[in-house]
Structures are given as structure tokens and as C-alpha cells.
Amino acid sequence: MLVRVPLHELCHGGFTWVSRGQWAYRCPVATVTTQQAPRKTPKTGKFSNSVIKKAVMAVSGIIMILYLIAHMIGNLHAFQGADDFNEYSHWIRRIGEPAVPEETVLWIIRLVLVVSVVAHFWAAISLWRQARRARPVPYVTKKRVQQSFASRTVRWGGLILALFIIWHILDLTLGAVNPAGSDATPYDRLIASFQNIPITAFYVVSMILLGLHLRHGIFAATQTLGQTNKRRERPVNVIAYVVSGVITVGFLLTPLSIAFGLID
Ligand code: HEM
């Protein structure tokens, strides 16, 4: 039997060009051949399981975006030279002093970030498994699947980003895998990493994936938190592009400037 099925479960669709300046938000739609099989009824209701999980994804995502904006701005200290950058790195550890001991605020930030990453991952995996359970019989053929590039890469992108963060901390925070080693200053570690072409390439690919992930995530989060309706779709999509674009370009400025010798 041939049917057109909107993929409602985890419907993170994408924008599709319709005609003359018109964009329409579409859920992925597949034309599929199905075998008749009983389908489990997904839970519904305002506070159903999946709504809570999507809210967890949205809130943890927003926390991480706020951190990314602050981190991206902080990295731009590299353009002010070694002393400024090293001083900035030292300042991060002293936030809140003398009211609280050194690194207290930094550890609170780290804790909030770890909780957000774990919650984001848990909700993503559990929503994905829930969506699979709701369709126990796999599609036999997929003739057409309308999905934005970002929504297709969002899961793999998320996984690669998790690996990136592990590498990144070993590289620039701990210096364990950094070409300049762990005894070098933060600025020297930064320069050593981005004078290395394979490392810079890994960062560039990761930042592009981050941009795609953010673009998709910001739109999905506003949907989940009830901020979108037909009229608001377009401005929300513009905001998603602008925020993800600024963060991606802002992060890319430092490594590319070092790689091209504008900072040394
Ligand atoms: C090209 C882009 C980036 C550059 C140049 C960069 C640079 C740095 C530097 C220099 C540090 C060490 C700071 C210090 O110890 O004083 C650092 C730490 C860190 N970065 Fe990035 N970063 C980038 C992208 C990202 C992204 C995209 C994420 C998250 C997805 C991220 C998450 C972190 C985290 C969690 C730390 C550890 C902070 C701590 O606990 O001390 N960074 N980054």
C-alpha cells in the first residue's frame, strides 16, 4: 500500500522554498510502502512524556547557547595579544573572588554544563527511541523524504560535537593532547593548536556542524516552548539563522586567523 506519512514523531522539520519569497515549514514527509501492522498509540496530552523530554532538550540547549555566546566572545581576546588572552584565562578562574574561593564560580559553570549536556543527550536518545517504538515495522521503501540538511545531520552532528568537546578540553584546557604541551600558557596552546592544519580542520568541521545543530535546535526549541505559530515561523527562522551564523563565524575567527598567520 502506498501512503504519504508525516513523520510526526520528533517532528523537527525544515523550511522549504515554495514560491516567490514564500517559505513553508514542513515536517519530514515520506512516501512509503507499508506492511499493515498494529501501531502503538503514542502518548498524548499537554504534559506527556515526550513534551517533557522536548522541554528538557530546549532548556538545556538554551543554557549551552548562553555559554557558547560568552565563550565565543571570550576567545576574541586572542586578537588583543598574548598578555590579554592569558589574563582573560586567569580571570575566568577568579570570577567571584574574594567573595568565594578561586575557581568556585568556574566549577559551578562546569557542573551546570555537564548536567545540561547529559540531560540534552538523554532526552535526545530517549525521544529517538520513543519515535522508533511508535513505528515498530520499518518503512519498506522511502520514495521522498523532505528534510532540511541540518535536521538530517543533527543527530550525527550532536555525536561528533560530543567527541569534539572531549578533544577540545584535552587540547586547550588540560593541554594533554596539545602540540605545545600542558606546561605552555593558554595563549601558546591556542597558537600551537591552530598552526597545525589537521587540528584546525577538525575545529572548522566541528564549528560548521555546531552551526547546523544550533540552527535546527533553536527553531525546534521555540516550537517546543510554544513560541511559534504560522505567523511567527519566518522571524523565528531568521533569528535561528542569525544566532547560529554569528556563533559559528565568531568561533571560526580565532582558529582561521591563527592558521592564516593574522595572529601569532
Ligand atoms: C574554535 C572554537 C573554539 C575555541 C578557539 C575555543 C577555545 C577554548 C580555550 C582557549 C579554552 C581554555 C580556556 C582556559 O582554560 O583558560 C576552552 C575551554 C573550553 N571550551 Fe572552548 N573553544 C572553542 C569552541 C568551543 C565549543 C564549540 C565548545 C562547546 C560546544 C567549547 C567548550 C569549551 C569548554 C567546556 C571548555 C572548558 C572550560 C573549563 O572548564 O575550563 N569550546 N576553549
Residues whose N, C-alpha, C, O or C-beta is under 5 A from the ligand:
A	BS01	HEM	N75 S89 R110 L172 T173 P186 Y203 F251 L252 T254 P255
